[in-house]
Amino acid sequence: MASAAAASSAQRRREQKARHYASVQKARRLRSERADAAFDKLSSNGKTLAESHVHDFLSAVVQIPREDLSPDAVQLVIDTAYRYQRQQSQEQQSENGLLKRQALLAAAGKYGEYVRQSKAINAIYDTFDRDHDDLLSRRELLRALQDRERKTPRHVQGIVVRLVVTEEDIDFVLEKCDADGDGKISRSELLPALAAWEELAAVKLEDESACCTLL
């Protein structure tokens, strides 16, 4: 009896997981269709979209009024699209403020990511934005990342490792994520900055693992 009940419970979990996966896939497909349709409607040539139209584009994609969009989330989408374009073409941002179709469609999902992480972003700024200018200076960013590492220790081969955040690490993060070049991290730049730190952390952990193996 117990075995049959366990098997039935496992089957229900698999079915729930399958339904959840199907629901997520459907939502992604519908969002992609809305993004394609919005781009085609707003673009004059079907290939690029003026930066000034991004609010209308995202309003159609996420289905909320333009005035209710998060400005920081919109800016994250714009910055990410430009970053994709630079990576693909190895060129600097164009002067005319045009976003290419593939880059903007790929970046559109960053809007939802920012909204989902907004509580954590606000908490970081509430704690570390000491001068209340709504920006993280390099010193404030350093302290935020150091606090992050203190609260979330990492593990290498079963050993707890606490990574040290250096000034060179901050240089790397700013170089990759300070889109406007002001030497500070805005709210729209914070998620890319955290991702850049995680990229560095992965390298540091590999080095720690190599040291442990040699020992």
PyRosetta script that sets phi, psi and omega in degrees:
from pyrosetta import init, pose_from_sequence

init()
pose = pose_from_sequence("MASAAAASSAQRRREQKARHYASVQKARRLRSERADAAFDKLSSNGKTLAESHVHDFLSAVVQIPREDLSPDAVQLVIDTAYRYQRQQSQEQQSENGLLKRQALLAAAGKYGEYVRQSKAINAIYDTFDRDHDDLLSRRELLRALQDRERKTPRHVQGIVVRLVVTEEDIDFVLEKCDADGDGKISRSELLPALAAWEELAAVKLEDESACCTLL")
pose.set_psi(1, -46.5)
pose.set_omega(1, -178.9)
pose.set_phi(2, -61.9)
pose.set_psi(2, -41.1)
pose.set_omega(2, -180.0)
pose.set_phi(3, -64.0)
pose.set_psi(3, -41.5)
pose.set_omega(3, 179.4)
pose.set_phi(4, -65.1)
pose.set_psi(4, -39.4)
pose.set_omega(4, 179.0)
pose.set_phi(5, -65.4)
pose.set_psi(5, -41.4)
pose.set_omega(5, 178.8)
pose.set_phi(6, -64.1)
pose.set_psi(6, -41.1)
pose.set_omega(6, 179.6)
pose.set_phi(7, -65.3)
pose.set_psi(7, -40.5)
pose.set_omega(7, 178.5)
pose.set_phi(8, -64.6)
pose.set_psi(8, -40.5)
pose.set_omega(8, 178.8)
pose.set_phi(9, -65.2)
pose.set_psi(9, -40.9)
pose.set_omega(9, 179.0)
pose.set_phi(10, -64.2)
pose.set_psi(10, -38.8)
pose.set_omega(10, 179.1)
pose.set_phi(11, -64.7)
pose.set_psi(11, -40.8)
pose.set_omega(11, 178.9)
pose.set_phi(12, -63.9)
pose.set_psi(12, -39.9)
pose.set_omega(12, 179.0)
pose.set_phi(13, -64.7)
pose.set_psi(13, -41.0)
pose.set_omega(13, 178.5)
pose.set_phi(14, -63.8)
pose.set_psi(14, -40.6)
pose.set_omega(14, 179.7)
pose.set_phi(15, -66.8)
pose.set_psi(15, -40.1)
pose.set_omega(15, 177.6)
pose.set_phi(16, -63.9)
pose.set_psi(16, -42.1)
pose.set_omega(16, 178.9)
pose.set_phi(17, -63.7)
pose.set_psi(17, -40.9)
pose.set_omega(17, 179.2)
pose.set_phi(18, -64.2)
pose.set_psi(18, -42.1)
pose.set_omega(18, 178.8)
pose.set_phi(19, -65.5)
pose.set_psi(19, -40.2)
pose.set_omega(19, 178.2)
pose.set_phi(20, -63.2)
pose.set_psi(20, -44.5)
pose.set_omega(20, -179.9)
pose.set_phi(21, -61.5)
pose.set_psi(21, -44.2)
pose.set_omega(21, 179.9)
pose.set_phi(22, -63.0)
pose.set_psi(22, -38.5)
pose.set_omega(22, 179.2)
pose.set_phi(23, -65.9)
pose.set_psi(23, -42.6)
pose.set_omega(23, 179.2)
pose.set_phi(24, -64.2)
pose.set_psi(24, -44.0)
pose.set_omega(24, -180.0)
pose.set_phi(25, -62.7)
pose.set_psi(25, -40.4)
pose.set_omega(25, 178.9)
pose.set_phi(26, -63.9)
pose.set_psi(26, -43.6)
pose.set_omega(26, 180.0)
pose.set_phi(27, -62.6)
pose.set_psi(27, -41.0)
pose.set_omega(27, 178.8)
pose.set_phi(28, -65.3)
pose.set_psi(28, -40.5)
pose.set_omega(28, -179.5)
pose.set_phi(29, -64.9)
pose.set_psi(29, -43.4)
pose.set_omega(29, 179.7)
pose.set_phi(30, -65.6)
pose.set_psi(30, -40.3)
pose.set_omega(30, 178.0)
pose.set_phi(31, -63.6)
pose.set_psi(31, -41.0)
pose.set_omega(31, 178.3)
pose.set_phi(32, -63.1)
pose.set_psi(32, -40.4)
pose.set_omega(32, 178.6)
pose.set_phi(33, -65.4)
pose.set_psi(33, -40.6)
pose.set_omega(33, 177.8)
pose.set_phi(34, -64.9)
pose.set_psi(34, -39.3)
pose.set_omega(34, 179.5)
pose.set_phi(35, -64.0)
pose.set_psi(35, -44.6)
pose.set_omega(35, 178.0)
pose.set_phi(36, -61.0)
pose.set_psi(36, -45.5)
pose.set_omega(36, -178.1)
pose.set_phi(37, -65.1)
pose.set_psi(37, -41.9)
pose.set_omega(37, -179.8)
pose.set_phi(38, -66.0)
pose.set_psi(38, -40.8)
pose.set_omega(38, 179.3)
pose.set_phi(39, -62.5)
pose.set_psi(39, -46.6)
pose.set_omega(39, -179.6)
pose.set_phi(40, -61.0)
pose.set_psi(40, -37.2)
pose.set_omega(40, -178.2)
pose.set_phi(41, -70.4)
pose.set_psi(41, -39.2)
pose.set_omega(41, -173.1)
pose.set_phi(42, -91.3)
pose.set_psi(42, -22.8)
pose.set_omega(42, -177.2)
pose.set_phi(43, -82.4)
pose.set_psi(43, 140.0)
pose.set_omega(43, 179.4)
pose.set_phi(44, -83.2)
pose.set_psi(44, -18.2)
pose.set_omega(44, -177.1)
pose.set_phi(45, -130.2)
pose.set_psi(45, -1.1)
pose.set_omega(45, 179.6)
pose.set_phi(46, 77.6)
pose.set_psi(46, -0.5)
pose.set_omega(46, -176.8)
pose.set_phi(47, -116.1)
pose.set_psi(47, -34.9)
pose.set_omega(47, -177.7)
pose.set_phi(48, -133.9)
pose.set_psi(48, 159.9)
pose.set_omega(48, 178.4)
pose.set_phi(49, -133.5)
pose.set_psi(49, 133.2)
pose.set_omega(49, 178.3)
pose.set_phi(50, -65.3)
pose.set_psi(50, 141.2)
pose.set_omega(50, -179.7)
pose.set_phi(51, -56.0)
pose.set_psi(51, -32.1)
pose.set_omega(51, -179.2)
pose.set_phi(52, -66.1)
pose.set_psi(52, -14.6)
pose.set_omega(52, -179.8)
pose.set_phi(53, -98.4)
pose.set_psi(53, 0.3)
pose.set_omega(53, -175.4)
pose.set_phi(54, -64.2)
pose.set_psi(54, -36.5)
pose.set_omega(54, 178.2)
pose.set_phi(55, -60.0)
pose.set_psi(55, -45.1)
pose.set_omega(55, 179.3)
pose.set_phi(56, -65.9)
pose.set_psi(56, -37.8)
pose.set_omega(56, 178.5)
pose.set_phi(57, -61.3)
pose.set_psi(57, -50.1)
pose.set_omega(57, -177.8)
pose.set_phi(58, -69.3)
pose.set_psi(58, -33.8)
pose.set_omega(58, 176.5)
pose.set_phi(59, -58.3)
pose.set_psi(59, -40.1)
pose.set_omega(59, 178.5)
pose.set_phi(60, -71.9)
pose.set_psi(60, -36.0)
pose.set_omega(60, -176.8)
pose.set_phi(61, -70.9)
pose.set_psi(61, -48.3)
pose.set_omega(61, -176.1)
pose.set_phi(62, -91.6)
pose.set_psi(62, -5.8)
pose.set_omega(62, 174.6)
pose.set_phi(63, 59.9)
pose.set_psi(63, 49.5)
pose.set_omega(63, 170.0)
pose.set_phi(64, -134.4)
pose.set_psi(64, 154.5)
pose.set_omega(64, -178.4)
pose.set_phi(65, -58.9)
pose.set_psi(65, 146.9)
pose.set_omega(65, -179.0)
pose.set_phi(66, -52.9)
pose.set_psi(66, -41.8)
pose.set_omega(66, -176.0)
pose.set_phi(67, -69.5)
pose.set_psi(67, -15.8)
pose.set_omega(67, 179.9)
pose.set_phi(68, -94.6)
pose.set_psi(68, -2.3)
pose.set_omega(68, 178.9)
pose.set_phi(69, -67.2)
pose.set_psi(69, 146.5)
pose.set_omega(69, 174.7)
pose.set_phi(70, -77.4)
pose.set_psi(70, 118.3)
pose.set_omega(70, -179.8)
pose.set_phi(71, -57.6)
pose.set_psi(71, -39.1)
pose.set_omega(71, -179.3)
pose.set_phi(72, -68.3)
pose.set_psi(72, -36.9)
pose.set_omega(72, 178.4)
pose.set_phi(73, -68.1)
pose.set_psi(73, -39.1)
pose.set_omega(73, 177.2)
pose.set_phi(74, -62.7)
pose.set_psi(74, -43.8)
pose.set_omega(74, -179.8)
pose.set_phi(75, -63.7)
pose.set_psi(75, -36.2)
pose.set_omega(75, 176.7)
pose.set_phi(76, -60.9)
pose.set_psi(76, -42.7)
pose.set_omega(76, 178.1)
pose.set_phi(77, -61.5)
pose.set_psi(77, -45.0)
pose.set_omega(77, -179.4)
pose.set_phi(78, -63.1)
pose.set_psi(78, -48.4)
pose.set_omega(78, -179.9)
pose.set_phi(79, -60.9)
pose.set_psi(79, -40.9)
pose.set_omega(79, -179.1)
pose.set_phi(80, -66.5)
pose.set_psi(80, -40.6)
pose.set_omega(80, 178.5)
pose.set_phi(81, -62.8)
pose.set_psi(81, -43.5)
pose.set_omega(81, 177.4)
pose.set_phi(82, -63.4)
pose.set_psi(82, -38.2)
pose.set_omega(82, 179.0)
pose.set_phi(83, -63.7)
pose.set_psi(83, -42.6)
pose.set_omega(83, 176.8)
pose.set_phi(84, -59.7)
pose.set_psi(84, -42.3)
pose.set_omega(84, -179.1)
pose.set_phi(85, -63.6)
pose.set_psi(85, -41.8)
pose.set_omega(85, 179.0)
pose.set_phi(86, -64.7)
pose.set_psi(86, -40.6)
pose.set_omega(86, 179.8)
pose.set_phi(87, -64.2)
pose.set_psi(87, -37.4)
pose.set_omega(87, -177.3)
pose.set_phi(88, -76.9)
pose.set_psi(88, -36.2)
pose.set_omega(88, -174.5)
pose.set_phi(89, -105.0)
pose.set_psi(89, -11.3)
pose.set_omega(89, -176.2)
pose.set_phi(90, 58.7)
pose.set_psi(90, 26.8)
pose.set_omega(90, 178.9)
pose.set_phi(91, -117.2)
pose.set_psi(91, 162.0)
pose.set_omega(91, 177.4)
pose.set_phi(92, -76.2)
pose.set_psi(92, 164.3)
pose.set_omega(92, 179.5)
pose.set_phi(93, -55.7)
pose.set_psi(93, 135.6)
pose.set_omega(93, -178.6)
pose.set_phi(94, -67.8)
pose.set_psi(94, 153.0)
pose.set_omega(94, -176.8)
pose.set_phi(95, -75.1)
pose.set_psi(95, -23.7)
pose.set_omega(95, -171.6)
pose.set_phi(96, -90.7)
pose.set_psi(96, 6.4)
pose.set_omega(96, 174.5)
pose.set_phi(97, 65.5)
pose.set_psi(97, 35.8)
pose.set_omega(97, 179.0)
pose.set_phi(98, -102.5)
pose.set_psi(98, 135.2)
pose.set_omega(98, 178.9)
pose.set_phi(99, -107.1)
pose.set_psi(99, 130.0)
pose.set_omega(99, -179.4)
pose.set_phi(100, -74.5)
pose.set_psi(100, 149.7)
pose.set_omega(100, -174.5)
pose.set_phi(101, -54.9)
pose.set_psi(101, -53.6)
pose.set_omega(101, -175.8)
pose.set_phi(102, -61.3)
pose.set_psi(102, -41.2)
pose.set_omega(102, -178.4)
pose.set_phi(103, -66.6)
pose.set_psi(103, -43.8)
pose.set_omega(103, -178.3)
pose.set_phi(104, -69.1)
pose.set_psi(104, -41.2)
pose.set_omega(104, 178.9)
pose.set_phi(105, -63.9)
pose.set_psi(105, -37.2)
pose.set_omega(105, 178.7)
pose.set_phi(106, -69.5)
pose.set_psi(106, -31.4)
pose.set_omega(106, -176.7)
pose.set_phi(107, -85.7)
pose.set_psi(107, -16.0)
pose.set_omega(107, -172.9)
pose.set_phi(108, -57.9)
pose.set_psi(108, -34.3)
pose.set_omega(108, -179.0)
pose.set_phi(109, -64.9)
pose.set_psi(109, -16.3)
pose.set_omega(109, 179.2)
pose.set_phi(110, -66.3)
pose.set_psi(110, -22.6)
pose.set_omega(110, 178.6)
pose.set_phi(111, -61.5)
pose.set_psi(111, -51.6)
pose.set_omega(111, 179.7)
pose.set_phi(112, -63.4)
pose.set_psi(112, -36.1)
pose.set_omega(112, 179.0)
pose.set_phi(113, -62.4)
pose.set_psi(113, -42.3)
pose.set_omega(113, 179.5)
pose.set_phi(114, -64.2)
pose.set_psi(114, -44.6)
pose.set_omega(114, -178.9)
pose.set_phi(115, -61.1)
pose.set_psi(115, -41.5)
pose.set_omega(115, 179.8)
pose.set_phi(116, -65.6)
pose.set_psi(116, -31.6)
pose.set_omega(116, -177.5)
pose.set_phi(117, -97.2)
pose.set_psi(117, 5.6)
pose.set_omega(117, -172.6)
pose.set_phi(118, -60.5)
pose.set_psi(118, -35.9)
pose.set_omega(118, 179.6)
pose.set_phi(119, -63.2)
pose.set_psi(119, -43.8)
pose.set_omega(119, 179.1)
pose.set_phi(120, -67.7)
pose.set_psi(120, -38.3)
pose.set_omega(120, 178.3)
pose.set_phi(121, -62.6)
pose.set_psi(121, -46.0)
pose.set_omega(121, 179.2)
pose.set_phi(122, -61.2)
pose.set_psi(122, -38.6)
pose.set_omega(122, -179.8)
pose.set_phi(123, -63.6)
pose.set_psi(123, -40.6)
pose.set_omega(123, 178.8)
pose.set_phi(124, -63.2)
pose.set_psi(124, -45.3)
pose.set_omega(124, -179.6)
pose.set_phi(125, -68.3)
pose.set_psi(125, -38.8)
pose.set_omega(125, 178.9)
pose.set_phi(126, -60.8)
pose.set_psi(126, -34.1)
pose.set_omega(126, -176.1)
pose.set_phi(127, -86.7)
pose.set_psi(127, -40.7)
pose.set_omega(127, -167.8)
pose.set_phi(128, -111.7)
pose.set_psi(128, -10.7)
pose.set_omega(128, 176.3)
pose.set_phi(129, -82.0)
pose.set_psi(129, 78.5)
pose.set_omega(129, -170.5)
pose.set_phi(130, -67.6)
pose.set_psi(130, -32.3)
pose.set_omega(130, -179.0)
pose.set_phi(131, -93.7)
pose.set_psi(131, 2.7)
pose.set_omega(131, 173.7)
pose.set_phi(132, 56.2)
pose.set_psi(132, 39.5)
pose.set_omega(132, 176.2)
pose.set_phi(133, -98.5)
pose.set_psi(133, 8.6)
pose.set_omega(133, 179.7)
pose.set_phi(134, 63.3)
pose.set_psi(134, 28.1)
pose.set_omega(134, 176.0)
pose.set_phi(135, -139.1)
pose.set_psi(135, 151.1)
pose.set_omega(135, 173.5)
pose.set_phi(136, -102.7)
pose.set_psi(136, 115.4)
pose.set_omega(136, 173.6)
pose.set_phi(137, -68.5)
pose.set_psi(137, 170.4)
pose.set_omega(137, 179.8)
pose.set_phi(138, -60.4)
pose.set_psi(138, -36.5)
pose.set_omega(138, 179.1)
pose.set_phi(139, -68.1)
pose.set_psi(139, -41.4)
pose.set_omega(139, 178.5)
pose.set_phi(140, -66.9)
pose.set_psi(140, -38.3)
pose.set_omega(140, 177.4)
pose.set_phi(141, -65.8)
pose.set_psi(141, -41.2)
pose.set_omega(141, 177.2)
pose.set_phi(142, -57.8)
pose.set_psi(142, -46.3)
pose.set_omega(142, -179.3)
pose.set_phi(143, -66.6)
pose.set_psi(143, -36.9)
pose.set_omega(143, 178.9)
pose.set_phi(144, -64.6)
pose.set_psi(144, -43.2)
pose.set_omega(144, 179.9)
pose.set_phi(145, -70.2)
pose.set_psi(145, -37.8)
pose.set_omega(145, 176.7)
pose.set_phi(146, -62.0)
pose.set_psi(146, -41.8)
pose.set_omega(146, 178.2)
pose.set_phi(147, -64.6)
pose.set_psi(147, -39.5)
pose.set_omega(147, 178.5)
pose.set_phi(148, -59.4)
pose.set_psi(148, -42.6)
pose.set_omega(148, -179.4)
pose.set_phi(149, -70.9)
pose.set_psi(149, -34.5)
pose.set_omega(149, 177.8)
pose.set_phi(150, -65.3)
pose.set_psi(150, -36.8)
pose.set_omega(150, -175.3)
pose.set_phi(151, -85.4)
pose.set_psi(151, -19.9)
pose.set_omega(151, -177.8)
pose.set_phi(152, -129.6)
pose.set_psi(152, 73.8)
pose.set_omega(152, 179.5)
pose.set_phi(153, -60.8)
pose.set_psi(153, 147.7)
pose.set_omega(153, -178.5)
pose.set_phi(154, -105.8)
pose.set_psi(154, 167.2)
pose.set_omega(154, -176.7)
pose.set_phi(155, -128.8)
pose.set_psi(155, 136.0)
pose.set_omega(155, 174.8)
pose.set_phi(156, -127.3)
pose.set_psi(156, 114.1)
pose.set_omega(156, -179.9)
pose.set_phi(157, 51.5)
pose.set_psi(157, 43.0)
pose.set_omega(157, 177.1)
pose.set_phi(158, 81.5)
pose.set_psi(158, 0.6)
pose.set_omega(158, -179.1)
pose.set_phi(159, -104.2)
pose.set_psi(159, 133.0)
pose.set_omega(159, 177.9)
pose.set_phi(160, -71.0)
pose.set_psi(160, 127.8)
pose.set_omega(160, -179.8)
pose.set_phi(161, -122.4)
pose.set_psi(161, 129.4)
pose.set_omega(161, 175.2)
pose.set_phi(162, -110.5)
pose.set_psi(162, 111.7)
pose.set_omega(162, -175.5)
pose.set_phi(163, -75.4)
pose.set_psi(163, 143.4)
pose.set_omega(163, 176.9)
pose.set_phi(164, -94.4)
pose.set_psi(164, 128.3)
pose.set_omega(164, 177.0)
pose.set_phi(165, -93.3)
pose.set_psi(165, 120.5)
pose.set_omega(165, -175.8)
pose.set_phi(166, -104.8)
pose.set_psi(166, 168.3)
pose.set_omega(166, 175.2)
pose.set_phi(167, -61.8)
pose.set_psi(167, -35.2)
pose.set_omega(167, 177.9)
pose.set_phi(168, -64.5)
pose.set_psi(168, -35.0)
pose.set_omega(168, 176.7)
pose.set_phi(169, -63.6)
pose.set_psi(169, -41.6)
pose.set_omega(169, 179.3)
pose.set_phi(170, -64.9)
pose.set_psi(170, -38.8)
pose.set_omega(170, 175.8)
pose.set_phi(171, -57.7)
pose.set_psi(171, -44.1)
pose.set_omega(171, -179.7)
pose.set_phi(172, -62.6)
pose.set_psi(172, -46.2)
pose.set_omega(172, -178.3)
pose.set_phi(173, -63.5)
pose.set_psi(173, -45.0)
pose.set_omega(173, 179.9)
pose.set_phi(174, -64.6)
pose.set_psi(174, -40.6)
pose.set_omega(174, -179.8)
pose.set_phi(175, -61.7)
pose.set_psi(175, -37.0)
pose.set_omega(175, -177.6)
pose.set_phi(176, -83.9)
pose.set_psi(176, -30.6)
pose.set_omega(176, -165.8)
pose.set_phi(177, -121.9)
pose.set_psi(177, -10.0)
pose.set_omega(177, 178.8)
pose.set_phi(178, -81.4)
pose.set_psi(178, 82.6)
pose.set_omega(178, -171.2)
pose.set_phi(179, -61.6)
pose.set_psi(179, -36.9)
pose.set_omega(179, -177.3)
pose.set_phi(180, -94.3)
pose.set_psi(180, -0.2)
pose.set_omega(180, 173.5)
pose.set_phi(181, 69.3)
pose.set_psi(181, 26.1)
pose.set_omega(181, -178.9)
pose.set_phi(182, -91.2)
pose.set_psi(182, 2.3)
pose.set_omega(182, 178.9)
pose.set_phi(183, 78.6)
pose.set_psi(183, 11.0)
pose.set_omega(183, 179.7)
pose.set_phi(184, -134.6)
pose.set_psi(184, 165.7)
pose.set_omega(184, -179.5)
pose.set_phi(185, -110.8)
pose.set_psi(185, 117.1)
pose.set_omega(185, 176.8)
pose.set_phi(186, -82.5)
pose.set_psi(186, 173.4)
pose.set_omega(186, 179.5)
pose.set_phi(187, -61.4)
pose.set_psi(187, -38.1)
pose.set_omega(187, -179.9)
pose.set_phi(188, -71.6)
pose.set_psi(188, -18.0)
pose.set_omega(188, -179.9)
pose.set_phi(189, -95.2)
pose.set_psi(189, -7.6)
pose.set_omega(189, -172.0)
pose.set_phi(190, -69.4)
pose.set_psi(190, -43.9)
pose.set_omega(190, 180.0)
pose.set_phi(191, -60.3)
pose.set_psi(191, -46.5)
pose.set_omega(191, 174.6)
pose.set_phi(192, -60.7)
pose.set_psi(192, -34.6)
pose.set_omega(192, 179.1)
pose.set_phi(193, -65.2)
pose.set_psi(193, -42.9)
pose.set_omega(193, 177.6)
pose.set_phi(194, -64.9)
pose.set_psi(194, -37.5)
pose.set_omega(194, 177.7)
pose.set_phi(195, -65.6)
pose.set_psi(195, -38.9)
pose.set_omega(195, 178.3)
pose.set_phi(196, -64.9)
pose.set_psi(196, -39.2)
pose.set_omega(196, 176.4)
pose.set_phi(197, -63.2)
pose.set_psi(197, -41.4)
pose.set_omega(197, 178.7)
pose.set_phi(198, -62.5)
pose.set_psi(198, -34.4)
pose.set_omega(198, 175.7)
pose.set_phi(199, -62.9)
pose.set_psi(199, -45.4)
pose.set_omega(199, 176.9)
pose.set_phi(200, -65.0)
pose.set_psi(200, -41.5)
pose.set_omega(200, -178.5)
pose.set_phi(201, -60.7)
pose.set_psi(201, -38.5)
pose.set_omega(201, 179.1)
pose.set_phi(202, -61.3)
pose.set_psi(202, -40.0)
pose.set_omega(202, 178.1)
pose.set_phi(203, -66.0)
pose.set_psi(203, -43.5)
pose.set_omega(203, 179.6)
pose.set_phi(204, -62.8)
pose.set_psi(204, -39.0)
pose.set_omega(204, 179.4)
pose.set_phi(205, -67.2)
pose.set_psi(205, -36.3)
pose.set_omega(205, 175.9)
pose.set_phi(206, -62.2)
pose.set_psi(206, -41.1)
pose.set_omega(206, 178.4)
pose.set_phi(207, -64.6)
pose.set_psi(207, -42.3)
pose.set_omega(207, 178.1)
pose.set_phi(208, -63.3)
pose.set_psi(208, -39.2)
pose.set_omega(208, 179.7)
pose.set_phi(209, -64.6)
pose.set_psi(209, -39.5)
pose.set_omega(209, 179.3)
pose.set_phi(210, -64.9)
pose.set_psi(210, -39.8)
pose.set_omega(210, 178.8)
pose.set_phi(211, -64.6)
pose.set_psi(211, -43.4)
pose.set_omega(211, -179.9)
pose.set_phi(212, -62.8)
pose.set_psi(212, -39.3)
pose.set_omega(212, -179.4)
pose.set_phi(213, -65.8)
pose.set_psi(213, -41.1)
pose.set_omega(213, -179.5)
pose.set_phi(214, -66.8)
pose.set_psi(214, -35.6)
pose.set_omega(214, 178.4)
pose.set_phi(215, -67.2)
pose.dump_pdb("model.pdb")
